[in-house]
Amino acid sequence: MNRRKFLSYVGCGCCGMILNSCSTAPITQRRQLKIIPEAKLNAQAAQIYEKVKEKEKMSDDLKTLNLIKDIGSKMENSIAEYFYQAKLNDPTINFDWEYILIENKKVRNAWCMPGGKIAVYTGILDVTKNTNGLAAVMGHEIAHAVAKHSVERASRGAILNTGTQLIDIFSGGKLSQVNRATGMNTVGLLSEIGLMNPFNRKQESEADYLGMIFSSLSGYDIRETVKIWERMKEFNKGKSPPEFMSTHPSADNRIKKINEWTNEIILDYPPINIG
């Protein structure tokens, strides 16, 4: 088989796989590519979550942990009820929600693994300040899981890796030669800056938007959201990389969009009535 015919078959196969794997993100309707099974990622996430619980020091601040669980429970119910009332498939139907509070004042972070496994670090509490602020952060992290961003990233990574290998083969190994000569993964870096980072920034912005919606549906005041990012900007002063090198939007861009969305979300997504 000649090279042109082989590439034609590969291209057709990839196109067929991509077309069959397209879906849309909930609410935003952004088109997504998902070729990695969600159940597989959820199972892997659950295993990693257990290892995190063994390795990290759990906080003994039961009051804050119970607040985290209370916020999470309200969001679980509000999200499920929203999709039920909208007659849409609930993206959290297979989630096994769980919440932990990790004792680490140096880490201003929180995350939500695929399948609803959530962790909050005590360091982020200096930024959230109050219940509405904590709900805003949790809403953002939960939005990543609801929108299946991990599935999307894993799928895109698989496509990029396959494409890079094919290009290296048909360029006679020139990409590998460049990497050896420079001592770095040039192709990986270019892919990250040119493809993966903008893609991840789009996910981050979507998580900001969806997180505000979930917070509003759950009865929290989303006007606190912009204050969080203003405080985070102050904490990170002079430490943030240029936006084109980062997986997150710049603080200024984030604050601008959040301000634009706030009134619209308050009006369009008021606290949901759970019957």
N, C-alpha and C positions, 0 to 999 in steps of 0.2 A: 504494500500500500504506500503511495507517495505521500509526501508531507502535506500537500494541499488537501488531499482527500481526508487524511487523518484529522487535520484541523477542522475540516468541515463537519466531520462526525462528532468531534469533541464539542464544537460550538453548538450544534443542534441538540446534543444531549444536555449540555448545560442550560441552554435556553428552555428546553422542555422541563428540566428540573426546577428552574427558577419560576417559570409560569405556573407550575403546579404547586409551588410553595408560597405564593404571594397571598398575603392577607392584609388586614388593616388594623391599626392601633385603635383601641376603644376610645370613643368620644371624638378624638381629633381626626380619625379616619385617614391618618397618614399610612401610605402603603408600606408594607414590611415584607422582608424575605425571611422565612423561617424554614430551614431544612433540618435542623437538629431537633429531635423529639423533646418536648417540654418535660415529659415524665422522667426522662433520663437526667436532665439538669436538676429537676426537683429532688431526685433521689441523691444525686451527688452533693447538692447543697445541704441536704439534711445531715449527711455524713460529716461534712466539713463543719457544720454548725455544732455538732456534738464535740468535735475536736477543739473548736474555739472555746466552748464551755469548760473543757478540761484544762486548757492551756492558760486562759485569761483569768484574772482575779475578778470574781463577781462582787458587785457592790452590796454592802449590807444596808443600804438606804432603801428600806422597804416602802417608805412613803412615796419616794420618786418612782420606784419600780411599779407600785400599784397604780400610780398616775399614768405611767407609760402603758400599762395593760388596759386601763380604763379608756384612754384615748384610742388605743388599738382596737378595742372591742367596739367602740362607737363607729370607727371607720369601717371595720369588717361589716357591720350590720348595714351601715349607710350605703356602702358600695354595692353590696348584694341587693339591697332594696331598690337602689337606683336602676340597676340593670333589669330587675324583675318588673318594675313599673314601666320601664321603657320597652319591655318585651324583647330584650336582647340577651344573648348568651352571657352568663356571668363569668368573667375571666378568672375569678377567684374560687370557682366551684371546687377545684381540686387542691386548694391551699390547706396546709396544716399550720395554722398561725401559732407563733411562739415569740416571746419577748424576753430579752435579758438586758441587764444594766451592767456594763463593764466598768470597773474602777480604774480609771486612767485619766487623770486631770490634764495630761499633756496632749491627749488626742481629742480634738474638736471634731467629732465625726459621729455618724450613725449610718447604718446600712440595712437593706432588706434583701435577703437572698431570694432566689426563685422559690416559689412555694410558700412565701410568707414568713420566713425566718428572720426576725428583726433583732438588731443589737443597737443599743445606744451607749455611747461612752460618756462618762461623767464630765469630761472636758467640754462637751457641747452645751452643757447646762449653763455655762458662763455666757453663752451666746443667746440661747433661747430665752432665758430670764423668767418666763412665765408659761402658763398652760397653753395659751394661744401660740406662743413661739415654739414650744415643744411639738404641738400638733402640726404646725407648719413644716417642721423638719421631718416628722414622721410621715406626713402626707406625701412629701416629696419622695422619700425613700420607698414607701409603699407603692407609689405611682410607677417606679421603675419595674417592680414585680408585676403589677397589674398590666402594664403595657408590654410585658414579655421582652424587655430590653436585653436581658441576658441571652435569651434564645436567639434574638436577632443578631447580637454581637458574635455569638458563637457561630452562627450560620454564615455571617459575612466573613469571619476569620477563615472558615473552612474554604470558602470560595477563593479568597485572596491567596491562601497557601497553595491551592491547586493551580491557580493561574500563574503564580510566580514560578512554580516548578516547571510548568509547561514552557513558559517563556525562556527559562534557563536552558532547557533541553534544546529548543529550536534556535537559540542564539549561539549554540555551540559552547555553552558554559560561560558566556561572557559575564553574566551577572555574578556568578561565583568568583570569577577572576577579579572583578571590581571589589567584591567583599574582602577577598584575601589581600588585595593590594592596599586597601584603605584600613584594614583591620577592624571594620565595623559592618554591621548589617545595613548597607546602603539602601537596598530595596525595601527592607522592613521599615527603615526610617522614613523613606519617601512615601510608602504606603500609609504609615501612621499619620504623617503630617498632611498628606494630600487627600487621604480617603477616610481613614479610621477616626482621626480626631474631629474633623468637621461632622462626621456621622455621629460621634459620641456627644458632641456639643448639641446637635439637634435633639438627641435623646434627653440630655440634661434640661434643655429648654422645655421639652414636652413634659418632663417630670415636674418641673416648676408649675406648669399650667395645670396639669392633672392633679398635682398635689394640692393646689389651691382649691380646686373643685371639690376634692374629697374632704378637705378641711371644712369648707363651707357647708357641704351636705351634712357633715357631722355636727354642725352647730358651733364651730369655732370662728373667731373673728380673724379673717384673713388679712385685715389691714396691718396686722403685726408682721406679716411676711417680709415686707420691704424693710422693716426695721431690723430684722435678723440679718439681712444681707448687708445692710449698712454697718452693723456691728461686726460682721465677719470681715468686711473690707477693712475696717479699722484694725482688727486683730492681725490681718495678713499684710498690713501695709509694707510695701517694698519687697514682698516675698513671692508674689504671684508671677508665674512665667508669662510671656506674651501669649495672647489668646490663640494664635496660630499654632503654638506648641502645646497647648493645653487641651485636655478632654472636657474642660468646663468653660462655659462662656465667661467673659470678664465680668467682674462685679458690677461695673457701670452698665454694661449691656443687660445684665440680669435685672438690676434695679429698674432700669427704664421699662423693660417688658412687663415686669410685675406691676408697676404703676399703671401701665396701659390696660392690664387685664383686670385689676381689682374690682372696679365698679361693675364691669360686665358680668363677672363671675358672681358677685353678690346678688345681682338681679336675676341672673339666669339659673343659678344653682343654690337656691335658699335651703336652709336646713330641711332635710327630708322627713316626712311623716312616716314613721314605721308602725304599721298596724299590728 
